[in-house]
Amino acid sequence: RKKGLALASEMPEKEVSLADLQSMGTQSKGFITEFRALCVREVRNLRRDTGSLIARIVVTAVLNLLYSLIFMGAGNVNADDYDVQSHIGAVFNFAIGAMFGAAQPTLLTFPMERPVFLREASCGMYGAPAYFMAKMVVELPLLFVTSAEIWLFGYFFCEFNGNFIVIVLGSFLIASVAASTALIIGSAVPNVKKGMELTPLCFVPQLLFAGFFVKIELIPVVLRWLQYVCFLKWGMNVMLVAEFKDINNCSPAQMETLSQLAVGAKDVGDIGCTHGEIMVLPLYDAPSEDQWLNFVILVAIFVVFRAVSAVLLSSKAKALYN
């Protein structure tokens, strides 16, 4: 308890206000009551910190406008200077932006919010499930808005071809799991500095095993299995399938050549057309018929990461009594 009071005393006054929870006493009053009170506080905190919210929206808009201008027209398969690698690179770039754009705010703010949770949870005012559910009520809609903001620029400037809603959902799931990964880091470390030091360990492998910078078959077999636990790969699969599965501007003669050459852009060479199902998706191990599996795996990773964060924080709150 002394440790909990010491942590609480270090927090700014506005961060430790318990006005919304005073009526609950020092014991839990049930999930619904806790959840309702915590939702009110989360929404109130968001409204009070409008400066950070506006900055987040503006930064997202400026960065993705810049990306859109750089990759302008990259998805136009009928253009004379069309390049399939630039097309894939544009999709990959927006996916990376969604990942880091969601992770950074959580990494910077959650380690500072954590002492409030530890004090209040250790006193029995609410549990970790209600706390994390209340955070998601505010966090997930904001992540969806920023994901849609990313593609409002990218989709139209780059002349992408896939279903807009599916692409936004893929970006949203990448952002949600990235925020959950940052939440695990924030739950495990004592301060922002140590959290930022651990960030490369969690996010750089996402870039390497997504298959864009290095082909998966070139990675040593002993490490190749890591691609299946990297959420960016599954999010990229969602967006690549949505974008490329219906692209086909090949003539019958070119289709015959493609069917003879079997699989992958690495075997096809320059035949003067693009067929997403044959030239792109096999290269990233992203069959279009497994699109539902990509969504299921991303949701599962999200749930597991949130549960791990809740367990970490609950154990720390219980340790304050010892």
N, C-alpha and C positions, 0 to 999 in steps of 0.2 A: 504493500500500500504506500509506503514511503517513497518507493521508486516511482509509483504512479503519480503521486503528488509532485515529485520533483520534475517529472516530465511535463506535467500540466502547467507548472509555474513558469516554464520556459516559453509557453505559447503566447502570441499576441492576444490582447483582450478580446478582439472580435472573433477569434478562432475558437474560444472556449466558452462562449455564451451558450447556456443550456436552457434558455427561456422556453423553447419548444418542448422540452422534456421534463420540466420541473414537476408537472402533475403526475408523472409516472413513478415518482419516489425512487428508492434505491434498488427495487427489484423489478424483474421483467414482468410486463403486463400482457404479454402475448404478441405474436408476430404481427398481426394486423395493426395493433395500436402503435407498436414500435415503427413499423414500416410507414404508417401515415405521418407520424411526427417527423421521421427522418426525411421523408420526401419533401415536406414543407420546408425543412431547413436547407436541403440541397437546392431547391428552387430559389429560395431567398438568397443563398450565397451566390448563385449564378447571376441573379439580378443585381446584386451589390457590386459584382466584379465585371461590370459591363465593359470596362476598358480592355481587359484581357480577352473577352469574347469578341469584341470588335477587331482587336489586333489579330486574333486567330483567323477570322473570316477574311480580313484584308490581306494578310500574308498568304493565305491559301489562294486567293484570287490572283494576286500579283505573280506568284511563282508559277501557277498553272497556266496563266496567260502567256508567260515567257516560254514555258515548255511547248505550248500550243503553237506559238509563232515559230519556234525552232523546228518543230515537226510538222509544220503546215503542209497539208496535202499528202502526208506519208501513207495514208490509207487508201488513196485513190488508185486502184489497181489498173485503171485504164489509162493512166498518165504515161507519157513517153519515157519519163525518167523514173518510173516506179521501181522501188527496190524492196524486196520482201524482208530483208534484214532490217532496214530502217522502219518498216511497218511494225515488225515484232518489237523493235527497240522502243518505239513510241509507246506501245502498250505497256512494256516493262517499266518504262520511266514513270508513267502515271501510277503504276502499282507501287513502286518504291516510294513515290511521293505520298501516297495514301498511308503506307506503313509508318514512315518516319513522322508524318504530320500528326498521326494519332498517338504515337508513343511518346513524343517529346513533352507535351503538356502534362501527361500523367507522371512521367519521370521527375519533372520539376516541381510538381505541387503535392503529390501524394506523400512523400516522406515528411513533409511539414504538417500534413493533416493527421498523420498516423498517431502522434501522441494524444490527440483528442479522443480518437477511438479507443486507445489503450486505457485511458483514464475512465471513460464512461462505461466501456464494456467490462472492465475489471470491477466496477462498482455494481454491476448487474443491471444497468439501465436499459440495455438492449443487447442483442446477439449479433454475431457476424452475418448470418443470413439476411436479416432485415437491413443491416447497414449496406451490404453489397447490392441488394436488390434496389434500395433507394438510390444509390449512386448510378445504377444502370438506367433508372427511369429518366435521369437527366442526361447521362453520358451518351446513350445509344442514339436518341434522336439527333443530338448534336453531331455525332459521327456520321449519321446518314445525310444530314444537311451538307456537311463539308465534302462527303463523297460525291454527292450530286453536283456540288459546286465545281469540283475538279473536272467532271466530265461535261458539264455545260460548256466549258471552254474547249476541252480536248476533243470531244466527240465531233463537234461541227467544224472546228478549225482544221483538224487532221483528216477529216472526211472518212471516219471509221464506218464500218459496214454492219456491225453486229447489233443485236437487240439492246437498246439503250438501258432499259430497266435491268436486264441481266448483268450488263457490264457494271452498272452502279452497285448492284447487289454484291457482285464479286469484290469490288473496291471496298464496300462497306464491311464485308466480312474480314477482309485483310486488316482494315483499320481497327475493327473490334478485337481481333485476336492480338494485334500489335499492342493495343491499349491494355489488354489482359496480361500480356508478357511484361509490360512496364509495371503493371500492378504487382506482379510477383516480385520483381526487383525492388519496388518500393516497400513491399511488405517485409522483405528480408534484410534490407540494409538500414543503418541508423540515420543516414543523411543523404542529401542530394549528391554530394561529391562522390561518395562511394557508389551510388546508383549510376551516375554517369560513367564511372570507370568500368562498371560491369556491362554497360550497354553494347559495346562492340562484340563481346562474347556471345550475346544473345541475337544480335541482328545481322552481323556480317555473314555468318553461315547461311542466313536466309538468301542473301544475294548469290552466294557461290553455288548453292544446291538448287536454285530455281531453274538452272539450265541455260541461262542466256550468256553469261560470261565464259563459261566452260561447258562443253558437252558432257553430259552425265557419264557416257561411256569412257571418257578420258580420266574420270576420277577413279582412284584406286578402289578395287572391289570392297576392301575392308571398310571403306568410308561411305560407299555408295548408298547404303541403307539409310543414311541420315536425311536423304531427300524426302523420305516419307514422313518425317516428323517436323519438317520445315513448312510452316503455314503459307509462306509466300508462294511456294510451288503450287499448292492447291488453289490458291487465289488466282495465280497466273493461269492455271488450267481452265478455271471458270471463264476468264476473260478471253483466252485464246480460242476456246471452243466457240464462245459466243461470236467472236469476231471473224474467225476463219472457216467455220464449218460450211458456210454457204457460198464461199468465194470460189468461183470456177469460171474462168474466161478462156479455157482451153478449147481448141477445135477438136473434132473427132480424130484427126490424125495425131495431134499432140496427146490426146487421151490414150490412144493406143500405145504411144511411146511410154507414157507414164505407167501404164499397166504392166508393160514389159520390164521396166526398170524397178518395179516393186515399191520400196518404201523410202521415205526420207528425202529432204532437200539435198542432203549430202551425196545421194546417189543420182539425183535427177539432173543436176547441172542446169545450164541456161537453155531452156527450150522455148523461151519466149512467151510463157503464160504462167498463171498461178492457179493452183488447185489446193485449197487449204487442207482438205482431208488427207491428201497424199503427200504434199510438200512440206507442211508445217506441223500439223498435230502429231504425227508419228515421231517427229524429231524431239518433242517435249513429253512424250509418253502421255498424251492427253486425248484419248479416243472420245469422240463426241457422244457415244452411247453411255459413257460413264459420267456425264455431267452431273447427274443427281448425286453420285458418290462424292464428287468434289465438294458440293454443298454440305453433305452430311458430315464429312471429315472436318471441315472448317467449323461447323457448329459444335461438333464434339470437342475439338481442341479448345474452343472458346469456353465451353462449360467446365472442362477439366482445369484450365488455367484459373478460372474464377474460383473454383472450389479449392485449389491449392492456395490461392491468396487468402481465402477465408480461414483455412486451417492454420496457415502461418500466423495470421494476426490473432486468431483465437488462442493459440498456444502462447503467444507473447503476452496477451492480456491475462491469462491464468498465471503466468510466471510472475506477475507483479505482486501476487499475494505471498510468494515464497521469499 
